[in-house]
Amino acid sequence: MRRSATRRMALQSLAAFVAGSPLLETPLLEAQQDPVRDQSRIKALRELESTFDFEPVAFAKLVRSVYDYTAYGSGGEFTMRRNRQAFEWADLIPAATPASGTVQTATTVLGTEMQYPIFVSPTATQGQLHPDGETAMRKGATAASNTPMIVSNNSTLPFAKVAAGPGSPLWVQLYPKQAMDDNKSYLEPAIAAGARAVVVTVDQQAPVYERALRGRNLTAGGRGGGRGGVVSVAASNPYRLPMYRLWYEWRFFDEIRTFVKVPILAKGILTAEDALLCLDHGVDAIYVSNHGGRSLDYSPSTFEVLPEIVDAVRGRVPVVFDGGIRRGADILKALALGANAVCIGRAVRWGLAAYGAEGVQKVLEILQAELKLAMLQTGRTTLAAVDRKMERVHFQ
């Protein structure tokens, strides 16, 4: 009996039962894990199913300080988390009988024709994520149904180089400079090279990034500073804040209008009052943004303030939106509250870092497909049919 196959099989079954006990699961798993190196297998591009899948691949490929520059928000990162969480406070109402047929998602914003109401947000120094930087981002955006791209004022490559050759439509971002000639010398060549609109960012006055401060010794030479680190600009005020953005005034829009002949947007609007001031100063579109949670921490999420801004504008100018979008359903929720288009920032940066232009293309195509599916499930086949009736909001 001791040597019989039946006895051996019984002992093997008992051992398997004990090993599979939940009481032993955690200690066994912890014993098998390398506490320093993650041994998880990196997925191939074809295996990625959502935009969330791209972040761990980007994390694995980037040095820590570069990854953190994309990842962090200001202060304790409450606003960055709230941007994402706010989408959980709105329900899309499915149609009793889902729509069938072709979904129409094409639109036009300030003269720029789009197959989907989606832009690539202006984000800085994409050359840290991929050797081809902004040119790879545009290549991926072009491959994804010619998605328009907003080129950052702090791009790795000059606007003219990003714009060289055929590709998706381009807008250009501007951080205002006090010397008007500095704004003119930057914008005029960009517009000549094909920029169809100017996005003036007004929402990042004096941010502090705690994650960058904690990680300062990970940078070259063991010191903080540079992009994402401790600002090195000398302060001349009792609050010890750099002054290079604290001078912003509304008359800036009046002044650049004298030489900017393409549409102008104000990026960073979070209140109805500021939206109305934008209209008073001839701004052509409102861009609702809190800089992806990288401006003032504990400010509201962009999704929470979107309805009041749309109501204040009353259709007189387009409303563009960003902040926390990761799924096509998020896009539909923003459109239902009145946004004319949305912008994608972190997700396409993950795509660029993970797989270059093909990664950007895949991220955008996932969002486009998810948007169409959500529209079908809510019984909408056109953007004109998307409205607040299809959404139940319970902000907290």
Steps between C-alpha positions, in 0.01 A plus 500: 500500500782737580636461146169496319408768247182570692692598814734728306212669326327555832808664650548717192140616520540580870816702431326692222207574729727635773706706255185653358362603837422874526676499836828428326443699181643836609818368669575269207451777244711741697777243528506460121511872420822688441464803730709720269436396140155457348502175302164558328496442125458811289206464263534538125317787332240266350409376848407838648127544545459837675697820548583390854710215357751745357609658828686199646682452168603866501606468863720202415673681214560842654743617764320593820533879473364503144208276591422720801487812285201352316349339808495764768250767595546807716520490880358178643346417159141524628378685191666255264321211673173695510518559122484126454255429781245754380409281203372243749241756617313498170294216356437445132143384443483207258228497238229237535577407142865578413554686176618321190667616184789734436610735778585849377775665707639760259493863609667836444652719773616852406530398138701184571327194360520187719387141454452478877454777762847425638824702510846409623566736792803729512757323720865592538832335411373191323857429393556360851240234424619398152795602279266639233304704754221715361548374145419147619199633690370668186570191290293288738223761515492517119469123472207507745248666267702820463454606864597868547791575732580805713878554509637610838679830548764284674532240226829322446492580128425833331143538378616525137670160524191338650289657225732397216332274247140379485323401816220575741395864562711690754422768754766668713511568873633820654612582852466880510818706518507850645695639205253500214780466246584161655147377436506638149835343410371159614147510358553654159738227372270230643197646326699535178595131533136397523366551853124537460429635851685633805431347843600750770559318830409706807454235767847412626614794708724359774467121538692292754560131427559306819578179313780678315635640826508155657670354195760774461791265577401277207603767252847538355754605760262430788347848484148617433411773256430531133168396352283345764741578784567800717450825310830685491363841402583754772192631678453871564191485719429398862332177385823374341319418176652558156350799322517386139128408491348696787444813287225358272228752409191481278625778275760254371234357266425846365868557430579175317188540289677782319730251325332158544249450219407139579256394777615544861402276791544560873614179670448462874147633552320357806222749574205653318629847592832444328326350199295817459813713534652297218207598281541863600858488372422336169618146575374260234463188718509399865735220603388353834812367672687487829821390328430136575503574873841667469396854590325588829443193716152470655346680206187330361516237232440627150204265455324658801523855365431418136119544522513850653746617234293355217190668643681834526636486145159400352647373175662829403843336475617137507598340830800266504562274801777294658578333833513132590361346181597134469202339325264571214214513751682787673503687170128440450426625854685825427323543168165439668569786741566732208865474398557528125822299514744351750878488528710199601828556686645230726356204309666591170825573684489144637442376146794700367735380774387139469494447122574826322266616224325162490425531870344844452292365213381204708402717798294730280339214309397333827333824614333548163359147499382530861329831423307345212396204713378725782301709252333188363416374847337832593302511177692786338645468152593867447677760713198729455288244686733497803348707783457516878189282491722197449700566818413502869747707706548474877810702581639461851 
